[in-house]
Amino acid sequence: MSHPVIWAKPGFEINQAIQHFLAGDDILLDAVLFPYDIAASRAHALGLARIGMLSGDEAGQLTAQLDRLAGEFASGDFILDARFEDGHSAIEWFLTEALGDTGRKIHAGRSRNDQVLVASRLWLKDQLAALDGLCRNIATVSLQRAEAEALQEFPGYTHLQRAMVSSLGMWWGAWAEAFIDDAVRAKQCLQWIDANPLGSASGFGVNLPLDRAFCTEALGFARMQQIATYAQLSRGKFELAAIDALLSAMGDLRRLAWDLSLFSTSEFGFVKLPPEYQTGSSLMPNKRNPDLIELLRASYAVVSGARSELEQSLSLPSGYHRDLQYTKAPVLRAFRHGLAALALVPELLAKLAWHPDHIAAAIEPAMMATDLAVDFAKSGVPFREAYQKAADPLQWQGRTAAESLAARTSEGAGVNLGLYKLKQRLAAL
C-alpha cells in the first residue's frame, strides 16, 4: 500500500498516473543514496537540537531510530520500494511511525532540495575516493611490470605502422603514469566538491539559526557551501566535474584495451590473455574472443553518454527546477559502470603474458633508422642531411634492438625510464 506523498494537502487529489511519472525511477535510484540520506538526517537532527528546535531526548530518539533504519536497510529488513514516493519520504515515514510527532519534526529547517544534494554529495565523495583507489591499483601493477620488464624490446608504432624500437618498460610505464595522473585528477575533484550544501534548504536558507558549521564537521565535509543559492546552482555542476574525472580514467582504459585487443590478434600475436578474460563463439568451435577487453574499450561510451545526458539536463536558470531530477540517474549509472570496469583491470594486467618470439619478429632493421639519424647528427652532420643519409636501408644493418635501447638515454626512454619518480608520485598520493 502506498503512503501519502509528503507534500499532499487537504482537498488535493493525487492523480496516480501523473504521480507515477513525477516519481519516475526515483525510488530505485534512492536505494543507492539511502544510507547517505540517513546519515545526513542524523546530522540534521543533532543540529536542530543545538539550536533548541529539538530537546536532547527527542534528538536521541531520532538518532536511535535513524541508526535502526540504517541497520534494517543494510540487512534487508527494511525495503525501499514503490510504497514510498522517494527515499526522503521513506525516512520521514519511518520516524513518524516509530516516534509520532517527534518524527514529524525532522524536516524543520530543510528541504528535499538540500536533502538530495547532501546525500548525493556524500555518495559522490565515496565514488571519487573509489576512483582514486582503482587508478592507483592499476598504476601499481603497471609499475611493477615496468620494473620487471624494463629492457625487454618491444615494437613501437605510429599510425599503426612499425616506427621505432621501444620496450615493455616504456609501454607499462606509460600506463602507470597515465593512471597516476587519473588518480591525481580524482583526488583533486574530490577536494573541489568536498562542500556541504545541507542547511541551504530550497536555496534561500531558513529563518532559523542553523548551525551549519556543526553539520559540516559532523558529516566530514572540508567546508560549507556558503551561499544557499549557490548550493542549488552546484547541482549538476559538481557531478559533471566528477564524471569528467571518471572519463579521464575511462579514456586511458579505452586506449589500453585497444592495445590489448590489437596485440592479442593472430596478426600481432604479442599478448596471451588470461582464459577467464575470454569467451567462446556460439558457432565457431575454434574461437576464443577477447569480449571483456572489447567491453572495457566500449565502457567509455557508456560513461560519456551519461555525461551528455546530465549536461543536457542543466540548461536552466538559477533556482531549483524539477528537470534536475533527471540528473540523478546518469551520474549513478556512470559511476556504477565505470568503477566496475576499472575494478577488473589490475588483475587482468597482472596475469597477461607476452609471446616474446612474436614480439622479436616484429622488430625489423628499418626501426633503427631514427636512432641512426640522431647518431649522424651527434657527429656534426646537420639533421636534415643526417635524415637523408639514414634513410638508406644499407645503413640499418648490424644494429640490434638491445643496442637501440641502450643508446636511448633521453629521460623517460630506453635505459633512462626514471620509474622511481613514478613510484614516488604514487606513494605521495
MIDODREN-280552 format. One record per residue (C-alpha): residue number from 0; x, y, z; residue in three letters. Coordinates in Angstrom, 1 decimal. Layout:
R | nr | xx | yy | zz | rest
R | NUM | X | Y | Z | ala
...
***
This chain:
R | nr | xx | yy | zz | rest
R | 0 | 0.0 | 0.0 | 0.0 | met
R | 1 | 1.4 | 3.4 | -0.9 | ser
R | 2 | 2.0 | 6.0 | 1.7 | his
R | 3 | 0.7 | 9.6 | 1.2 | pro
R | 4 | 3.1 | 11.9 | -0.6 | val
R | 5 | 4.7 | 14.3 | 1.9 | ile
R | 6 | 3.6 | 17.5 | 0.1 | trp
R | 7 | -0.1 | 16.5 | -0.1 | ala
R | 8 | -2.6 | 19.0 | 1.3 | lys
R | 9 | -6.2 | 18.6 | 2.4 | pro
R | 10 | -8.6 | 18.7 | -0.5 | gly
R | 11 | -5.9 | 17.9 | -3.1 | phe
R | 12 | -6.5 | 14.8 | -5.1 | glu
R | 13 | -3.4 | 12.8 | -6.3 | ile
R | 14 | -3.6 | 11.7 | -9.9 | asn
R | 15 | -1.7 | 8.3 | -9.8 | gln
R | 16 | -0.6 | 8.4 | -13.4 | ala
R | 17 | 0.9 | 11.8 | -13.0 | ile
R | 18 | 2.4 | 10.9 | -9.7 | gln
R | 19 | 4.0 | 7.8 | -11.2 | his
R | 20 | 5.5 | 9.9 | -14.0 | phe
R | 21 | 6.7 | 12.5 | -11.4 | leu
R | 22 | 8.3 | 9.9 | -9.2 | ala
R | 23 | 9.9 | 8.0 | -12.2 | gly
R | 24 | 12.7 | 5.7 | -11.1 | asp
R | 25 | 13.5 | 7.8 | -8.0 | asp
R | 26 | 12.7 | 5.1 | -5.5 | ile
R | 27 | 15.1 | 2.7 | -7.3 | leu
R | 28 | 17.8 | 5.3 | -7.6 | leu
R | 29 | 17.4 | 6.4 | -4.0 | asp
R | 30 | 18.2 | 2.9 | -2.8 | ala
R | 31 | 21.8 | 3.8 | -3.6 | val
R | 32 | 21.7 | 7.1 | -1.8 | leu
R | 33 | 19.6 | 5.9 | 1.1 | phe
R | 34 | 22.4 | 5.3 | 3.6 | pro
R | 35 | 23.8 | 8.8 | 2.9 | tyr
R | 36 | 20.3 | 10.3 | 3.3 | asp
R | 37 | 20.0 | 8.6 | 6.7 | ile
R | 38 | 23.4 | 9.9 | 7.8 | ala
R | 39 | 22.5 | 13.4 | 6.7 | ala
R | 40 | 19.2 | 13.2 | 8.6 | ser
R | 41 | 21.1 | 12.2 | 11.7 | arg
R | 42 | 23.4 | 15.2 | 11.5 | ala
R | 43 | 20.4 | 17.4 | 10.9 | his
R | 44 | 18.6 | 16.1 | 14.0 | ala
R | 45 | 21.7 | 16.8 | 16.1 | leu
R | 46 | 21.9 | 20.2 | 14.6 | gly
R | 47 | 18.3 | 21.0 | 15.4 | leu
R | 48 | 19.0 | 20.1 | 19.0 | ala
R | 49 | 21.9 | 22.5 | 19.1 | arg
R | 50 | 19.6 | 25.4 | 18.4 | ile
R | 51 | 16.7 | 24.3 | 20.6 | gly
R | 52 | 14.4 | 23.1 | 17.9 | met
R | 53 | 14.6 | 19.6 | 19.5 | leu
R | 54 | 15.1 | 18.6 | 23.0 | ser
R | 55 | 18.1 | 16.4 | 23.9 | gly
R | 56 | 15.7 | 13.5 | 24.4 | asp
R | 57 | 14.0 | 14.0 | 21.1 | glu
R | 58 | 17.3 | 14.2 | 19.3 | ala
R | 59 | 18.4 | 11.0 | 21.0 | gly
R | 60 | 15.2 | 9.2 | 19.9 | gln
R | 61 | 15.5 | 10.4 | 16.3 | leu
R | 62 | 19.2 | 9.4 | 16.0 | thr
R | 63 | 18.5 | 6.0 | 17.6 | ala
R | 64 | 15.7 | 5.3 | 15.1 | gln
R | 65 | 17.8 | 6.5 | 12.2 | leu
R | 66 | 20.5 | 4.1 | 13.3 | asp
R | 67 | 17.9 | 1.4 | 13.5 | arg
R | 68 | 16.7 | 2.3 | 10.0 | leu
R | 69 | 20.2 | 2.1 | 8.6 | ala
R | 70 | 20.7 | -1.3 | 10.2 | gly
R | 71 | 17.4 | -2.6 | 8.9 | glu
R | 72 | 18.1 | -1.3 | 5.4 | phe
R | 73 | 21.5 | -2.9 | 5.3 | ala
R | 74 | 20.2 | -6.2 | 6.5 | ser
R | 75 | 17.2 | -6.2 | 4.1 | gly
R | 76 | 14.6 | -5.9 | 6.8 | asp
R | 77 | 13.5 | -2.5 | 5.5 | phe
R | 78 | 12.9 | -2.3 | 1.8 | ile
R | 79 | 12.7 | 0.9 | -0.1 | leu
R | 80 | 10.1 | 0.2 | -2.7 | asp
R | 81 | 7.2 | 1.7 | -4.6 | ala
R | 82 | 5.2 | 2.3 | -1.4 | arg
R | 83 | 7.2 | 5.5 | -1.0 | phe
R | 84 | 7.5 | 8.5 | -3.2 | glu
R | 85 | 11.3 | 8.6 | -2.6 | asp
R | 86 | 13.9 | 7.9 | 0.0 | gly
R | 87 | 13.3 | 11.2 | 1.8 | his
R | 88 | 9.6 | 10.4 | 2.4 | ser
R | 89 | 10.5 | 6.9 | 3.5 | ala
R | 90 | 12.8 | 8.3 | 6.2 | ile
R | 91 | 10.2 | 10.6 | 7.4 | glu
R | 92 | 7.5 | 7.9 | 7.4 | trp
R | 93 | 9.7 | 5.5 | 9.3 | phe
R | 94 | 10.5 | 8.1 | 12.0 | leu
R | 95 | 6.8 | 9.1 | 12.3 | thr
R | 96 | 5.7 | 5.5 | 12.6 | glu
R | 97 | 8.2 | 5.0 | 15.4 | ala
R | 98 | 8.0 | 8.3 | 17.2 | leu
R | 99 | 4.8 | 10.1 | 16.2 | gly
R | 100 | 5.1 | 13.8 | 16.5 | asp
R | 101 | 8.8 | 13.7 | 17.2 | thr
R | 102 | 9.3 | 12.0 | 13.9 | gly
R | 103 | 7.4 | 14.8 | 12.2 | arg
R | 104 | 9.8 | 17.4 | 13.5 | lys
R | 105 | 12.8 | 16.1 | 11.5 | ile
R | 106 | 12.1 | 18.2 | 8.4 | his
R | 107 | 12.2 | 21.6 | 10.1 | ala
R | 108 | 14.8 | 23.8 | 8.5 | gly
R | 109 | 15.5 | 21.7 | 5.4 | arg
R | 110 | 14.0 | 20.9 | 2.0 | ser
R | 111 | 14.1 | 17.9 | -0.2 | arg
R | 112 | 16.4 | 20.0 | -2.3 | asn
R | 113 | 19.3 | 20.2 | 0.2 | asp
R | 114 | 18.4 | 16.6 | 1.3 | gln
R | 115 | 19.2 | 15.2 | -2.1 | val
R | 116 | 22.1 | 17.5 | -2.6 | leu
R | 117 | 23.8 | 16.4 | 0.7 | val
R | 118 | 23.1 | 12.7 | 0.1 | ala
R | 119 | 24.4 | 12.7 | -3.4 | ser
R | 120 | 27.4 | 14.8 | -2.4 | arg
R | 121 | 28.4 | 12.3 | 0.3 | leu
R | 122 | 27.9 | 9.5 | -2.2 | trp
R | 123 | 29.9 | 11.3 | -4.9 | leu
R | 124 | 32.8 | 11.7 | -2.4 | lys
R | 125 | 32.9 | 8.0 | -1.9 | asp
R | 126 | 32.8 | 7.3 | -5.6 | gln
R | 127 | 35.7 | 9.7 | -6.3 | leu
R | 128 | 37.7 | 8.1 | -3.4 | ala
R | 129 | 37.0 | 4.7 | -5.0 | ala
R | 130 | 38.1 | 6.0 | -8.4 | leu
R | 131 | 41.3 | 7.3 | -6.9 | asp
R | 132 | 42.0 | 3.9 | -5.3 | gly
R | 133 | 41.3 | 1.9 | -8.5 | leu
R | 134 | 43.6 | 4.2 | -10.6 | cys
R | 135 | 46.3 | 3.8 | -8.0 | arg
R | 136 | 45.9 | 0.0 | -8.1 | asn
R | 137 | 46.2 | -0.1 | -11.9 | ile
R | 138 | 49.2 | 2.2 | -11.7 | ala
R | 139 | 50.8 | -0.1 | -9.1 | thr
R | 140 | 50.5 | -3.2 | -11.2 | val
R | 141 | 51.8 | -1.3 | -14.3 | ser
R | 142 | 54.8 | 0.0 | -12.4 | leu
R | 143 | 55.6 | -3.5 | -11.1 | gln
R | 144 | 55.6 | -4.9 | -14.6 | arg
R | 145 | 57.5 | -1.9 | -16.0 | ala
R | 146 | 60.3 | -2.6 | -13.5 | glu
R | 147 | 60.3 | -6.3 | -14.2 | ala
R | 148 | 60.3 | -5.9 | -18.0 | glu
R | 149 | 62.1 | -2.6 | -18.3 | ala
R | 150 | 64.6 | -3.6 | -21.0 | leu
R | 151 | 62.6 | -6.2 | -23.0 | gln
R | 152 | 62.4 | -5.0 | -26.6 | glu
R | 153 | 59.0 | -4.1 | -28.0 | phe
R | 154 | 58.0 | -2.6 | -31.3 | pro
R | 155 | 56.8 | 1.0 | -31.2 | gly
R | 156 | 54.0 | 2.1 | -33.5 | tyr
R | 157 | 52.8 | 5.3 | -35.0 | thr
R | 158 | 49.8 | 5.3 | -37.5 | his
R | 159 | 49.7 | 1.5 | -36.7 | leu
R | 160 | 53.0 | 1.2 | -38.7 | gln
R | 161 | 56.2 | 0.0 | -37.2 | arg
R | 162 | 58.1 | 3.1 | -36.1 | ala
R | 163 | 61.0 | 2.7 | -33.6 | met
R | 164 | 62.3 | 0.2 | -31.1 | val
R | 165 | 60.5 | 0.6 | -27.8 | ser
R | 166 | 60.4 | -1.5 | -24.7 | ser
R | 167 | 57.9 | -3.1 | -22.4 | leu
R | 168 | 59.2 | -0.8 | -19.7 | gly
R | 169 | 58.1 | 2.2 | -21.8 | met
R | 170 | 54.7 | 0.6 | -22.6 | trp
R | 171 | 54.0 | -0.4 | -19.0 | trp
R | 172 | 55.4 | 2.9 | -17.6 | gly
R | 173 | 53.2 | 4.9 | -19.9 | ala
R | 174 | 50.1 | 3.3 | -18.4 | trp
R | 175 | 51.4 | 3.7 | -14.9 | ala
R | 176 | 51.9 | 7.4 | -15.4 | glu
R | 177 | 48.5 | 7.8 | -17.1 | ala
R | 178 | 46.7 | 6.2 | -14.2 | phe
R | 179 | 48.7 | 8.1 | -11.6 | ile
R | 180 | 47.5 | 11.3 | -13.4 | asp
R | 181 | 44.0 | 9.9 | -13.3 | asp
R | 182 | 44.3 | 9.3 | -9.6 | ala
R | 183 | 45.5 | 12.8 | -9.1 | val
R | 184 | 42.6 | 14.2 | -11.0 | arg
R | 185 | 40.1 | 12.1 | -9.0 | ala
R | 186 | 41.7 | 13.3 | -5.7 | lys
R | 187 | 41.6 | 17.0 | -6.9 | gln
R | 188 | 38.0 | 16.7 | -7.9 | cys
R | 189 | 37.1 | 15.2 | -4.6 | leu
R | 190 | 38.8 | 18.1 | -2.8 | gln
R | 191 | 36.9 | 20.6 | -5.0 | trp
R | 192 | 33.4 | 19.1 | -4.4 | ile
R | 193 | 34.0 | 18.5 | -0.7 | asp
R | 194 | 31.5 | 21.2 | 0.3 | ala
R | 195 | 28.4 | 20.8 | 2.5 | asn
R | 196 | 25.1 | 22.0 | 1.0 | pro
R | 197 | 22.9 | 21.0 | 4.0 | leu
R | 198 | 21.2 | 24.0 | 5.5 | gly
R | 199 | 20.6 | 25.7 | 2.2 | ser
R | 200 | 17.0 | 24.3 | 2.2 | ala
R | 201 | 15.3 | 25.2 | -1.1 | ser
R | 202 | 18.1 | 27.6 | -2.0 | gly
R | 203 | 17.2 | 30.6 | 0.1 | phe
R | 204 | 18.0 | 29.5 | 3.7 | gly
R | 205 | 15.5 | 29.4 | 6.5 | val
R | 206 | 14.5 | 31.7 | 9.4 | asn
R | 207 | 16.4 | 29.5 | 11.9 | leu
R | 208 | 19.9 | 29.9 | 13.2 | pro
R | 209 | 21.0 | 26.6 | 11.8 | leu
R | 210 | 24.5 | 25.5 | 13.0 | asp
R | 211 | 25.7 | 24.7 | 9.5 | arg
R | 212 | 29.3 | 24.6 | 10.6 | ala
R | 213 | 28.4 | 21.8 | 13.1 | phe
R | 214 | 26.7 | 19.7 | 10.4 | cys
R | 215 | 29.6 | 20.3 | 8.0 | thr
R | 216 | 32.0 | 18.9 | 10.5 | glu
R | 217 | 29.6 | 16.1 | 11.6 | ala
R | 218 | 29.3 | 14.9 | 8.0 | leu
R | 219 | 33.0 | 15.0 | 7.3 | gly
R | 220 | 33.0 | 17.8 | 4.8 | phe
R | 221 | 36.0 | 20.0 | 4.4 | ala
R | 222 | 34.0 | 23.2 | 4.0 | arg
R | 223 | 30.5 | 24.6 | 3.7 | met
R | 224 | 28.8 | 26.0 | 0.6 | gln
R | 225 | 28.4 | 29.5 | 1.9 | gln
R | 226 | 25.6 | 31.0 | -0.2 | ile
R | 227 | 22.3 | 29.0 | -0.1 | ala
R | 228 | 21.5 | 29.8 | -3.7 | thr
R | 229 | 24.9 | 28.5 | -4.9 | tyr
R | 230 | 24.2 | 25.2 | -3.3 | ala
R | 231 | 21.4 | 24.7 | -5.8 | gln
R | 232 | 23.5 | 26.1 | -8.7 | leu
R | 233 | 26.1 | 23.5 | -7.9 | ser
R | 234 | 23.8 | 20.6 | -8.5 | arg
R | 235 | 24.9 | 19.0 | -11.8 | gly
R | 236 | 28.0 | 21.2 | -11.9 | lys
R | 237 | 29.8 | 19.1 | -9.3 | phe
R | 238 | 28.5 | 15.9 | -10.9 | glu
R | 239 | 29.8 | 16.9 | -14.3 | leu
R | 240 | 33.3 | 17.5 | -12.8 | ala
R | 241 | 33.2 | 14.1 | -11.2 | ala
R | 242 | 32.2 | 12.4 | -14.4 | ile
R | 243 | 35.0 | 14.3 | -16.2 | asp
R | 244 | 37.4 | 12.8 | -13.7 | ala
R | 245 | 36.0 | 9.4 | -14.3 | leu
R | 246 | 36.2 | 9.9 | -18.1 | leu
R | 247 | 39.9 | 10.7 | -17.8 | ser
R | 248 | 40.5 | 7.2 | -16.5 | ala
R | 249 | 38.0 | 5.6 | -18.9 | met
R | 250 | 39.8 | 7.3 | -21.8 | gly
R | 251 | 43.0 | 5.7 | -20.8 | asp
R | 252 | 41.3 | 2.4 | -20.3 | leu
R | 253 | 39.8 | 2.6 | -23.8 | arg
R | 254 | 43.3 | 3.1 | -25.3 | arg
R | 255 | 44.8 | 0.4 | -23.1 | leu
R | 256 | 42.0 | -2.0 | -24.2 | ala
R | 257 | 42.6 | -1.1 | -27.8 | trp
R | 258 | 46.3 | -2.1 | -27.5 | asp
R | 259 | 45.4 | -5.4 | -25.9 | leu
R | 260 | 42.7 | -6.0 | -28.5 | ser
R | 261 | 45.2 | -5.5 | -31.3 | leu
R | 262 | 48.1 | -7.2 | -29.6 | phe
R | 263 | 46.1 | -10.3 | -28.9 | ser
R | 264 | 45.1 | -10.8 | -32.6 | thr
R | 265 | 46.8 | -13.5 | -34.7 | ser
R | 266 | 48.2 | -10.8 | -36.9 | glu
R | 267 | 50.1 | -9.3 | -34.0 | phe
R | 268 | 50.3 | -12.2 | -31.6 | gly
R | 269 | 52.1 | -10.3 | -28.8 | phe
R | 270 | 49.7 | -10.9 | -25.9 | val
R | 271 | 48.2 | -14.0 | -24.4 | lys
R | 272 | 45.2 | -13.0 | -22.4 | leu
R | 273 | 44.1 | -14.9 | -19.3 | pro
R | 274 | 41.5 | -17.5 | -20.1 | pro
R | 275 | 38.9 | -16.0 | -17.8 | glu
R | 276 | 39.1 | -12.8 | -19.8 | tyr
R | 277 | 38.0 | -14.5 | -23.0 | gln
R | 278 | 34.8 | -16.2 | -24.2 | thr
R | 279 | 33.9 | -18.6 | -27.0 | gly
R | 280 | 31.9 | -18.3 | -30.1 | ser
R | 281 | 28.3 | -19.7 | -30.2 | ser
R | 282 | 29.0 | -21.1 | -33.6 | leu
R | 283 | 32.7 | -21.5 | -34.3 | met
R | 284 | 34.4 | -24.0 | -32.0 | pro
R | 285 | 37.9 | -22.6 | -32.8 | asn
R | 286 | 37.3 | -19.1 | -31.5 | lys
R | 287 | 38.4 | -17.5 | -28.3 | arg
R | 288 | 37.2 | -14.0 | -28.2 | asn
R | 289 | 38.5 | -11.0 | -26.2 | pro
R | 290 | 34.9 | -10.0 | -25.3 | asp
R | 291 | 35.9 | -8.5 | -22.0 | leu
R | 292 | 38.6 | -6.4 | -23.5 | ile
R | 293 | 36.2 | -5.1 | -26.1 | glu
R | 294 | 33.6 | -4.2 | -23.5 | leu
R | 295 | 36.2 | -2.4 | -21.4 | leu
R | 296 | 37.0 | -0.5 | -24.6 | arg
R | 297 | 33.3 | 0.4 | -25.1 | ala
R | 298 | 32.8 | 1.4 | -21.5 | ser
R | 299 | 34.0 | 4.9 | -22.2 | tyr
R | 300 | 30.9 | 5.3 | -24.4 | ala
R | 301 | 28.6 | 4.4 | -21.5 | val
R | 302 | 30.1 | 7.0 | -19.2 | val
R | 303 | 30.4 | 9.6 | -21.9 | ser
R | 304 | 26.7 | 9.0 | -22.8 | gly
R | 305 | 25.7 | 9.5 | -19.2 | ala
R | 306 | 27.7 | 12.8 | -19.1 | arg
R | 307 | 25.9 | 14.0 | -22.2 | ser
R | 308 | 22.5 | 13.2 | -20.6 | glu
R | 309 | 23.5 | 15.0 | -17.5 | leu
R | 310 | 24.7 | 18.1 | -19.4 | glu
R | 311 | 21.6 | 18.3 | -21.5 | gln
R | 312 | 19.5 | 18.5 | -18.3 | ser
R | 313 | 21.3 | 21.6 | -17.0 | leu
R | 314 | 20.2 | 24.2 | -19.4 | ser
R | 315 | 18.4 | 26.0 | -16.6 | leu
R | 316 | 18.2 | 29.4 | -14.9 | pro
R | 317 | 19.1 | 29.7 | -11.2 | ser
R | 318 | 16.9 | 28.1 | -8.6 | gly
R | 319 | 15.5 | 24.6 | -8.3 | tyr
R | 320 | 13.7 | 23.1 | -11.3 | his
R | 321 | 12.2 | 19.6 | -11.5 | arg
R | 322 | 14.4 | 18.9 | -14.5 | asp
R | 323 | 17.2 | 18.3 | -12.0 | leu
R | 324 | 15.5 | 15.1 | -11.0 | gln
R | 325 | 16.9 | 13.6 | -14.3 | tyr
R | 326 | 20.5 | 14.4 | -13.3 | thr
R | 327 | 20.5 | 11.6 | -10.7 | lys
R | 328 | 20.2 | 8.5 | -12.9 | ala
R | 329 | 23.1 | 9.3 | -15.4 | pro
R | 330 | 25.5 | 10.1 | -12.5 | val
R | 331 | 24.7 | 6.8 | -10.7 | leu
R | 332 | 24.9 | 4.9 | -14.0 | arg
R | 333 | 28.2 | 6.4 | -15.0 | ala
R | 334 | 30.0 | 5.6 | -11.8 | phe
R | 335 | 28.4 | 2.1 | -11.4 | arg
R | 336 | 29.6 | 1.1 | -14.8 | his
R | 337 | 32.9 | 3.0 | -14.9 | gly
R | 338 | 34.1 | 1.7 | -11.5 | leu
R | 339 | 33.0 | -1.8 | -12.2 | ala
R | 340 | 35.1 | -1.7 | -15.4 | ala
R | 341 | 38.2 | -0.3 | -13.8 | leu
R | 342 | 38.0 | -2.8 | -11.0 | ala
R | 343 | 38.7 | -5.7 | -13.5 | leu
R | 344 | 41.8 | -4.1 | -14.8 | val
R | 345 | 44.5 | -4.7 | -12.2 | pro
R | 346 | 44.2 | -8.5 | -12.2 | glu
R | 347 | 44.0 | -8.5 | -16.0 | leu
R | 348 | 47.3 | -6.6 | -16.2 | leu
R | 349 | 48.9 | -8.8 | -13.6 | ala
R | 350 | 48.0 | -12.0 | -15.4 | lys
R | 351 | 48.5 | -11.2 | -19.1 | leu
R | 352 | 51.5 | -12.9 | -20.7 | ala
R | 353 | 53.7 | -12.0 | -23.7 | trp
R | 354 | 54.8 | -14.0 | -26.7 | his
R | 355 | 58.5 | -13.0 | -27.0 | pro
R | 356 | 59.1 | -14.7 | -30.3 | asp
R | 357 | 56.2 | -12.8 | -32.0 | his
R | 358 | 57.5 | -9.6 | -30.5 | ile
R | 359 | 61.0 | -10.2 | -31.7 | ala
R | 360 | 59.8 | -11.0 | -35.2 | ala
R | 361 | 58.0 | -7.6 | -35.3 | ala
R | 362 | 61.2 | -5.7 | -34.7 | ile
R | 363 | 62.9 | -5.0 | -38.1 | glu
R | 364 | 66.1 | -3.2 | -39.1 | pro
R | 365 | 64.1 | -0.2 | -40.5 | ala
R | 366 | 63.1 | 0.7 | -36.9 | met
R | 367 | 66.8 | 1.7 | -36.2 | met
R | 368 | 66.8 | 4.4 | -38.8 | ala
R | 369 | 65.8 | 7.2 | -36.5 | thr
R | 370 | 68.5 | 6.3 | -34.0 | asp
R | 371 | 71.0 | 6.3 | -36.8 | leu
R | 372 | 69.9 | 9.8 | -38.0 | ala
R | 373 | 70.5 | 11.1 | -34.4 | val
R | 374 | 73.9 | 9.4 | -34.3 | asp
R | 375 | 74.9 | 11.2 | -37.5 | phe
R | 376 | 73.7 | 14.4 | -36.0 | ala
R | 377 | 75.7 | 13.9 | -32.9 | lys
R | 378 | 78.8 | 13.6 | -35.1 | ser
R | 379 | 78.1 | 17.1 | -36.5 | gly
R | 380 | 76.1 | 16.3 | -39.6 | val
R | 381 | 73.1 | 18.8 | -40.0 | pro
R | 382 | 70.0 | 16.8 | -39.0 | phe
R | 383 | 68.2 | 17.2 | -42.4 | arg
R | 384 | 71.3 | 15.8 | -44.1 | glu
R | 385 | 71.5 | 13.1 | -41.4 | ala
R | 386 | 67.9 | 12.3 | -42.0 | tyr
R | 387 | 68.5 | 11.7 | -45.7 | gln
R | 388 | 71.7 | 9.7 | -45.0 | lys
R | 389 | 69.9 | 7.4 | -42.5 | ala
R | 390 | 67.1 | 6.7 | -45.0 | ala
R | 391 | 69.4 | 4.3 | -46.9 | asp
R | 392 | 68.4 | 0.7 | -46.0 | pro
R | 393 | 72.1 | -0.3 | -46.2 | leu
R | 394 | 72.8 | 1.8 | -43.1 | gln
R | 395 | 70.3 | -0.1 | -41.0 | trp
R | 396 | 72.2 | -3.4 | -40.9 | gln
R | 397 | 74.1 | -4.6 | -37.9 | gly
R | 398 | 72.4 | -2.7 | -35.2 | arg
R | 399 | 70.3 | -4.7 | -32.6 | thr
R | 400 | 67.2 | -3.7 | -30.7 | ala
R | 401 | 69.1 | -4.0 | -27.5 | ala
R | 402 | 71.7 | -1.6 | -28.7 | glu
R | 403 | 69.0 | 0.8 | -29.9 | ser
R | 404 | 67.5 | 0.8 | -26.4 | leu
R | 405 | 70.9 | 1.1 | -24.7 | ala
R | 406 | 71.7 | 4.2 | -26.8 | ala
R | 407 | 68.3 | 5.8 | -25.9 | arg
R | 408 | 69.4 | 7.8 | -22.9 | thr
R | 409 | 66.9 | 10.7 | -23.0 | ser
R | 410 | 64.9 | 10.7 | -19.8 | glu
R | 411 | 61.8 | 8.6 | -19.9 | gly
R | 412 | 63.1 | 6.3 | -22.7 | ala
R | 413 | 65.4 | 3.3 | -23.2 | gly
R | 414 | 67.7 | 2.8 | -20.3 | val
R | 415 | 66.7 | 6.0 | -18.5 | asn
R | 416 | 63.0 | 5.4 | -17.7 | leu
R | 417 | 63.1 | 7.0 | -14.3 | gly
R | 418 | 60.4 | 4.7 | -12.9 | leu
R | 419 | 61.5 | 5.6 | -9.4 | tyr
R | 420 | 60.0 | 9.1 | -9.9 | lys
R | 421 | 56.6 | 7.5 | -10.8 | leu
R | 422 | 56.9 | 5.3 | -7.6 | lys
R | 423 | 57.5 | 8.5 | -5.6 | gln
R | 424 | 54.5 | 10.2 | -7.1 | arg
R | 425 | 52.3 | 7.2 | -6.5 | leu
R | 426 | 53.5 | 6.8 | -2.9 | ala
R | 427 | 52.7 | 10.5 | -2.3 | ala
R | 428 | 49.0 | 10.2 | -3.4 | leu
***
